[in-house]
Amino acid sequence: MTTNSKPLPPRATPLRPRRRAIIVGASSGIGAALARRLAREGYTLALLARRADLLASLCEEINLAAGEIRALAYPHDVTDYDSAPNLLQRMLADLGGLDLFVYNTGISLPVGLKKYDFEKDRRTTEVNYLGALAWLNLVAAMFQSLKSGQIVALSSVAGERGRVGNPSYNASKAALTCYLEALRNRLSRYGVNVLTAKPGFVDTNLIVGAKGAFWVISAEQAAADICRAIRKRRQQVYTPARWRLVMLIVRNIPSFIFRRLIF
Ligand SMILES: NC(=O)c1ccc[n+]([C@@H]2O[C@H](COP(=O)([O-])OP(=O)(O)OC[C@H]3O[C@@H](n4cnc5c(N)ncnc54)[C@H](OP(=O)(O)O)[C@@H]3O)[C@@H](O)[C@H]2O)c1
């Protein structure tokens, strides 16, 4: 039983190994699609987000489809940094260990092209970057000592250049991408893989109202691309894949041209 007295998933045994994953930010969009897909691939899951009702119904759907307990819900706000260590221990006890950790949580708070809003910037930084540090430092230390495991985090193509539309979102994703590269450089020698996922536009709540979105893919397609990269233990995945070439070009547009672009 969990500390909530909910039934626990079946334990791994030598004859029936089970992979275990934690997804932070699993209540909607790409995170929920990842949860459904990883459950179908046989993972046992701990799912985190603030909206407890959405998490509960997602777990119910997954467990019903699997015919056994395969997903557990842990309501959590990533800006409650101090609660992460105890919550991690609780989930490790409930899952019986950990093979994969996904930091999917992210927000994008629109600001006008001529507006500056520190409160929105602070919130974006706390959720997209500081929350990631609070969780990934803990998990990195654990996987480093275990000499196994895989870390995935959702960055974005938006983290590759500073654009006029939403500076703090760009900056939070750039910081996350750089932090993930550093983690990868630390952890690869311990056999731990770090995957940076960089979606383009994905049809989720995050881009509702966004002007000029193009090549929009479904959350399911993004999750399928990310899961393939997890299986292949890739270091980076663009979804859809064509963004890889586009961003190679975008990264090399000279600043005197790039600053004239309104996007
Ligand atoms: N959609 C796109 O076009 C796109 C493109 C590039 C990158 N991404 C990235 O993909 C990731 C997933 O986003 P999405 O598009 O799937 O949007 P989404 O449907 O809004 O999902 C965001 C997830 O983050 C969780 N979350 C937000 N604030 C939180 C907090 N304070 N504490 C805990 N969880 C929190 C949300 O759950 P609760 O609200 O229940 O807490 C939700 O589960 C994000 O990192 C985003 O930046 C998205």
The ligand as a Gaussian input file, in Angstrom:
#p B3LYP/6-31G(d) Opt

LIG

0 1
 N        2.977000      22.433000     -26.821000
 C        4.039000      22.867000     -27.459000
 O        3.952000      23.405000     -28.583000
 C        5.419000      22.684000     -26.873000
 C        6.530000      22.975000     -27.676000
 C        7.804000      22.825000     -27.152000
 C        7.972000      22.381000     -25.854000
 N        6.868000      22.101000     -25.082000
 C        7.112000      21.677000     -23.703000
 O        6.450000      20.436000     -23.478000
 C        6.155000      20.310000     -22.095000
 C        4.724000      19.848000     -21.928000
 O        3.829000      20.887000     -22.308000
 P        2.444000      20.637000     -23.058000
 O        2.555000      21.280000     -24.373000
 O        2.068000      19.208000     -22.976000
 O        1.464000      21.565000     -22.175000
 P        0.397000      21.254000     -21.043000
 O       -0.673000      20.349000     -21.568000
 O       -0.002000      22.566000     -20.499000
 O        1.217000      20.404000     -19.960000
 C        1.993000      21.018000     -18.984000
 C        2.112000      20.073000     -17.797000
 O        2.894000      20.735000     -16.799000
 C        2.187000      20.661000     -15.552000
 N        2.483000      21.812000     -14.708000
 C        2.383000      23.128000     -15.008000
 N        2.711000      23.879000     -13.929000
 C        3.034000      23.001000     -12.935000
 C        3.451000      23.136000     -11.588000
 N        3.611000      24.349000     -11.021000
 N        3.704000      22.025000     -10.871000
 C        3.534000      20.785000     -11.410000
 N        3.154000      20.585000     -12.698000
 C        2.897000      21.685000     -13.428000
 C        0.712000      20.661000     -15.956000
 O       -0.069000      20.075000     -14.928000
 P       -0.958000      20.881000     -13.856000
 O       -1.469000      22.123000     -14.518000
 O       -2.023000      19.889000     -13.512000
 O       -0.036000      21.156000     -12.709000
 C        0.754000      19.756000     -17.191000
 O        0.692000      18.407000     -16.778000
 C        6.460000      21.682000     -21.478000
 O        7.713000      21.636000     -20.832000
 C        6.522000      22.602000     -22.664000
 O        7.329000      23.733000     -22.425000
 C        5.599000      22.231000     -25.562000

